[in-house]
Amino acid sequence: MSCINGETYLNRIDQLHNQVWINGTKITGRLSEHPAFSGAMKSQAALYDLQHDPAYRKVLTFQPANHSGSAGTAYLQPKTRRDLARRRKAFQVWARYSAGMMGRSPDYMNTVVMNFAACAELFGNTRYSTNMRHFYDYCIDNDISLTHTFIQPQVNRSSVYLESSDEPVAARVIDRNSEGIIIHGARLLATQGGMTDEVLVFPSGNFHFDEAYAYAFSIPANTPGLKFICREAFSDGSVPFDHPLSSRFEEVDSIVLFDHVLVPWDRVFLCGDTDIASRLYKDSGFLPQQVHQVTARNIVKTEFVLGVAQSLVDAINVGEYQHIQGKIAEIIIGLETMKALLTASEVNASVDRWGTMTPDRKPLMAAMSYFPKIYPRFIEIIQLIGASGLVSIPRAADFNMENGAELRKYLQSADRDGYEKVRLFRLAWDLSLSGFAGRQVLYERFFFGDPVRLDSGLYNDYDRSAFTRQIKDFLNRAD
Ligand SMILES: Cc1cc2nc3c(=O)[nH]c(=O)nc-3n(C[C@H](O)[C@H](O)[C@H](O)COP(=O)(O)OP(=O)(O)OC[C@H]3O[C@@H](n4cnc5c(N)ncnc54)[C@H](O)[C@@H]3O)c2cc1C
């Protein structure tokens, strides 16, 4: 088999009958037809279809060695800078489809799998590293979609807290037998939980060096005992006019519960080795490869925000005011900075000890700390430009009723009639004010980790010795 298309993705997930709960109810029918999931699943299916579109096939797929079919470009282990550029182009084709709103488009997790397979020997024990490599092959051959959970429940984040109860809260290994390991407890936070083939579970950053929490594996999302409890959805199946973003790109987040779940040995990548667990992210290309994908997406997202902001300016003709120009300039500066950081990461890429061309982590760490700060400001700028227009937004149905002609007239803007103005402003509302918008801001702030600790990571990782030496030399200058 090779790259799947959208129909295969939808049918496969529907047939898994994953245990997905939402609003207190277990979903029993086709997940792809449930209003909370249909929009995002349709969009995800469209991404898979693009892999077969003659206009995009070349950039979105490649021919992996030792496999009969083609694979998505995110699975390509980059060996050259050209490979990195190829990956970036593929990331951005998919990101454009969702205006950068689908943080968990499959290329995100495919990159995780590619990265850990490339450095599989990090998992130490030959059996585990072999499992990781086999899993990569399996993902390529079947174009597997993945959700993931990398953190523990938010119970007590004090640095001195250690879970001590006999009844696990944070999922841990409670037993092992000839078939595999038994996991019991909860994990956070699986975006797209339930709407993927598999769930990848890796150690959280704060596993406290207890071997019961030092595990990594992937299992089918319909494994007995596995449940996804979803938050309420921000899409109610409305037409795109009403909810232009959430009706299409709402990726529901879920809590993952493991009730004595058996993980077969051939799917275990790590079990009990706290030393490996503590080094996994740092010693692998995880950060640069992931943030390369993320930054490519965030550039596309910023272009979209800039387009919306400028469209608002044009619609109500406020471009002559200096503060408006300044606000648009802020978004442009953000965009150009992100583009420069991504380019720098590729230009200064180097081959790591596993032969993977790895983007330079310094500009990417800067991008990862920078974007969570500028994205909320972008959204504030949309609000500051849109003002009351962001809430003068009747729904599509209102235009079809007897008031339609009046709404077209009274809600007109400088460059378009009321229907078109509301269409634009509903997009700006879904970007800046709706539940979907709020979740996007939270997502960009946190999805890659706590921004405070990301900044600390940058502080600790960035070599500043040359600069302090310069200061010493300067102070010691005789003239
Ligand atoms: C919308 C969204 C989608 C997500 N999707 C996924 C996903 O698909 N898969 C996945 O695995 N994860 C996902 N995450 C989780 C994400 O990785 C975490 O939100 C992130 O790592 C922060 O952890 P936390 O949310 O538990 O926050 P906490 O660690 O509980 O932090 C809460 C607050 O306490 C502070 N704090 C806590 N500990 C410390 C400390 N040691 N030092 C300083 N300050 C501290 C933080 O700065 C923060 O202000 C998602 C998160 C969001 C918001």
The ligand as an SDF file (V2000), in Angstrom:
LIG
                    3D

 53 58  0  0  0  0  0  0  0  0999 V2000
   -5.0700   23.3910   22.8950 C   0  0  0  0  0  0  0  0  0  0  0  0
   -4.0000   22.4590   23.3620 C   0  0  0  0  0  0  0  0  0  0  0  0
   -3.7340   21.3060   22.6420 C   0  0  0  0  0  0  0  0  0  0  0  0
   -2.7630   20.4030   23.0860 C   0  0  0  0  0  0  0  0  0  0  0  0
   -2.5440   19.2510   22.3810 N   0  0  0  0  0  0  0  0  0  0  0  0
   -1.6900   18.3290   22.8710 C   0  0  0  0  0  0  0  0  0  0  0  0
   -1.5150   17.0760   22.2100 C   0  0  0  0  0  0  0  0  0  0  0  0
   -2.0890   16.8230   21.1550 O   0  0  0  0  0  0  0  0  0  0  0  0
   -0.7140   16.1550   22.7880 N   0  0  0  0  0  0  0  0  0  0  0  0
   -0.0430   16.4000   23.9630 C   0  0  0  0  0  0  0  0  0  0  0  0
    0.6700   15.5330   24.4420 O   0  0  0  0  0  0  0  0  0  0  0  0
   -0.1790   17.5800   24.5930 N   0  0  0  0  0  0  0  0  0  0  0  0
   -0.9850   18.5460   24.0860 C   0  0  0  0  0  0  0  0  0  0  0  0
   -1.1460   19.7220   24.7430 N   0  0  0  0  0  0  0  0  0  0  0  0
   -0.5250   19.8650   26.0570 C   0  0  0  0  0  0  0  0  0  0  0  0
    0.6920   20.7590   26.1190 C   0  0  0  0  0  0  0  0  0  0  0  0
    1.8380   20.0280   25.8240 O   0  0  0  0  0  0  0  0  0  0  0  0
    0.7290   21.3470   27.5500 C   0  0  0  0  0  0  0  0  0  0  0  0
   -0.3270   22.2700   27.6470 O   0  0  0  0  0  0  0  0  0  0  0  0
    2.0330   22.0000   27.9130 C   0  0  0  0  0  0  0  0  0  0  0  0
    3.0810   21.0780   27.9470 O   0  0  0  0  0  0  0  0  0  0  0  0
    1.9340   22.6460   29.3160 C   0  0  0  0  0  0  0  0  0  0  0  0
    1.5460   21.6900   30.2520 O   0  0  0  0  0  0  0  0  0  0  0  0
    0.2210   21.8780   31.1110 P   0  0  0  0  0  0  0  0  0  0  0  0
   -0.8730   22.3010   30.2110 O   0  0  0  0  0  0  0  0  0  0  0  0
    0.0300   20.6720   31.8970 O   0  0  0  0  0  0  0  0  0  0  0  0
    0.5240   23.1430   32.0020 O   0  0  0  0  0  0  0  0  0  0  0  0
    1.1560   23.0940   33.4760 P   0  0  0  0  0  0  0  0  0  0  0  0
    2.4810   22.4070   33.4160 O   0  0  0  0  0  0  0  0  0  0  0  0
    0.1910   22.5290   34.4300 O   0  0  0  0  0  0  0  0  0  0  0  0
    1.3770   24.6440   33.7750 O   0  0  0  0  0  0  0  0  0  0  0  0
    0.3490   25.4620   34.3660 C   0  0  0  0  0  0  0  0  0  0  0  0
    0.9830   26.7550   34.8510 C   0  0  0  0  0  0  0  0  0  0  0  0
    1.9540   26.4730   35.8630 O   0  0  0  0  0  0  0  0  0  0  0  0
    3.2500   26.9420   35.4900 C   0  0  0  0  0  0  0  0  0  0  0  0
    4.2320   25.9040   35.8380 N   0  0  0  0  0  0  0  0  0  0  0  0
    4.0040   24.5820   36.0210 C   0  0  0  0  0  0  0  0  0  0  0  0
    5.1540   23.9460   36.3100 N   0  0  0  0  0  0  0  0  0  0  0  0
    6.1270   24.8730   36.2790 C   0  0  0  0  0  0  0  0  0  0  0  0
    7.5530   24.8320   36.4720 C   0  0  0  0  0  0  0  0  0  0  0  0
    8.1870   23.6800   36.7290 N   0  0  0  0  0  0  0  0  0  0  0  0
    8.2310   25.9780   36.3500 N   0  0  0  0  0  0  0  0  0  0  0  0
    7.6040   27.1430   36.0690 C   0  0  0  0  0  0  0  0  0  0  0  0
    6.2670   27.2500   35.8940 N   0  0  0  0  0  0  0  0  0  0  0  0
    5.5470   26.1330   35.9910 C   0  0  0  0  0  0  0  0  0  0  0  0
    3.1710   27.1040   33.9780 C   0  0  0  0  0  0  0  0  0  0  0  0
    4.0720   28.1180   33.5050 O   0  0  0  0  0  0  0  0  0  0  0  0
    1.7130   27.5020   33.7600 C   0  0  0  0  0  0  0  0  0  0  0  0
    1.5800   28.8820   33.9550 O   0  0  0  0  0  0  0  0  0  0  0  0
   -2.0620   20.6670   24.2810 C   0  0  0  0  0  0  0  0  0  0  0  0
   -2.3160   21.8400   25.0060 C   0  0  0  0  0  0  0  0  0  0  0  0
   -3.2700   22.7220   24.5520 C   0  0  0  0  0  0  0  0  0  0  0  0
   -3.5440   23.9710   25.3830 C   0  0  0  0  0  0  0  0  0  0  0  0
  1  2  1  0
  2  3  1  0
  2 52  2  0
  3  4  2  0
  4  5  1  0
  4 50  1  0
  5  6  2  0
  6  7  1  0
  6 13  1  0
  7  8  2  0
  7  9  1  0
  9 10  1  0
 10 11  2  0
 10 12  1  0
 12 13  2  0
 13 14  1  0
 14 15  1  0
 14 50  1  0
 15 16  1  0
 16 17  1  0
 16 18  1  0
 18 19  1  0
 18 20  1  0
 20 21  1  0
 20 22  1  0
 22 23  1  0
 23 24  1  0
 24 25  2  0
 24 26  1  0
 24 27  1  0
 27 28  1  0
 28 29  2  0
 28 30  1  0
 28 31  1  0
 31 32  1  0
 32 33  1  0
 33 34  1  0
 33 48  1  0
 34 35  1  0
 35 36  1  0
 35 46  1  0
 36 37  1  0
 36 45  1  0
 37 38  2  0
 38 39  1  0
 39 40  1  0
 39 45  2  0
 40 41  1  0
 40 42  2  0
 42 43  1  0
 43 44  2  0
 44 45  1  0
 46 47  1  0
 46 48  1  0
 48 49  1  0
 50 51  2  0
 51 52  1  0
 52 53  1  0
M  END
$$$$
